[in-house]
Amino acid sequence: MINLFISKSNDPAYNLAVEEYLTYLYQTNDPILYIWQNSNTIVVGRNQNTYAEINITEAMKDEVKIMRRNTGGGTVFHDMGNVCYSLIVNNDKNSQSNFEIALQPIIQYLRSEGLNANFSGRNDIEIDGYKISGNAQLKTNNKILQHGTLLFDVELPRILKYLNVDPEKIKHQKVKSKPARVANIKALLEGINKNIELTDFINNIINSYTKNEETKWIEFSETDELAINKCFEEKYQSRDWTFAKNENFEISNKKYLESKGLTEIKINVDKGKIQNIKIYGDFLGYIGTEALEFSLLNVNYDYHSVKNILDKFALKEIFGDNFEAEDILNLIFN
């Protein structure tokens, strides 16, 4: 028997809370298949430095949700063209924790549609050299969680837009993600004259795991929902989980701005807050940077929080006639 749950929410914080509950607390000895989608979201791996993985300026300007998951691996972008699956099984001697084995139902389904799908590297599915799925695992004393993405019809240019931080600008101890050569399953199917809608694709993925098994739909009790909401509110809606982990770093950025002058900003961020900031340059402002620097101390290191501070100052008096808030924000976050 396979337990099946399909999320009706597109909120990544809620969906990750559901996944955590199904992994740690939901009582069953049978496998669980969980299908979910997030709208307009960047998800970083458990061990990554959030700021080092993301073009934070572009992501925050576009109001992209930023979340940290429980598993390792690299940073990914989700929109409603992406399908997430989670497979949760008992952690015992009969369990399969091998990525390739766990992904075989998806691979075989894609092959049945005429696509040349293969397991690749440590944890990916590729079709003709294009990555269409990345996967990660978590093991507890009792359970093994494997989950991953399926790029069905994602806005691929947004991956490069958001996951393109210059590695020389932030010093840290974690390995950075690199955007892979990716493609959408829908486009690859259209290339062989097949047209499959997203709903049908999701049903086909579910059938690839459940076709030979009895299926039981999961219905959460009031107690289940209370536990999920507690995790949702206290962990995944807290910026500390996403931003404060592993973030103790220095940023140094210098740029010559045409008709404005050379500007350099040095920042120390600790646990997601600006602890020190110094602004240097040959710009032509006349009241100094000290008051602005002082106002930025202990401010959350995110685009909108910093912009709110900048908007309170007469920046032309500090930096010169041609300066705008966006010039400073680009130096702070890029």
Helices and strands as residue ranges (DSSP letters): E 2-6, H 12-24, E 32-36, E 41-44, H 50-53, H 56-61, E 65-68, E 76-78, E 82-90, H 99-112, E 117-120, E 124-127, E 130-139, E 143-151, H 157-162, E 170-171, H 185-190, H 198-210, E 215-217, H 222-231, I 232-236, H 239-239, I 240-244, E 248-257, E 261-270, E 273-281, H 290-296, H 303-310, H 315-319, H 325-333
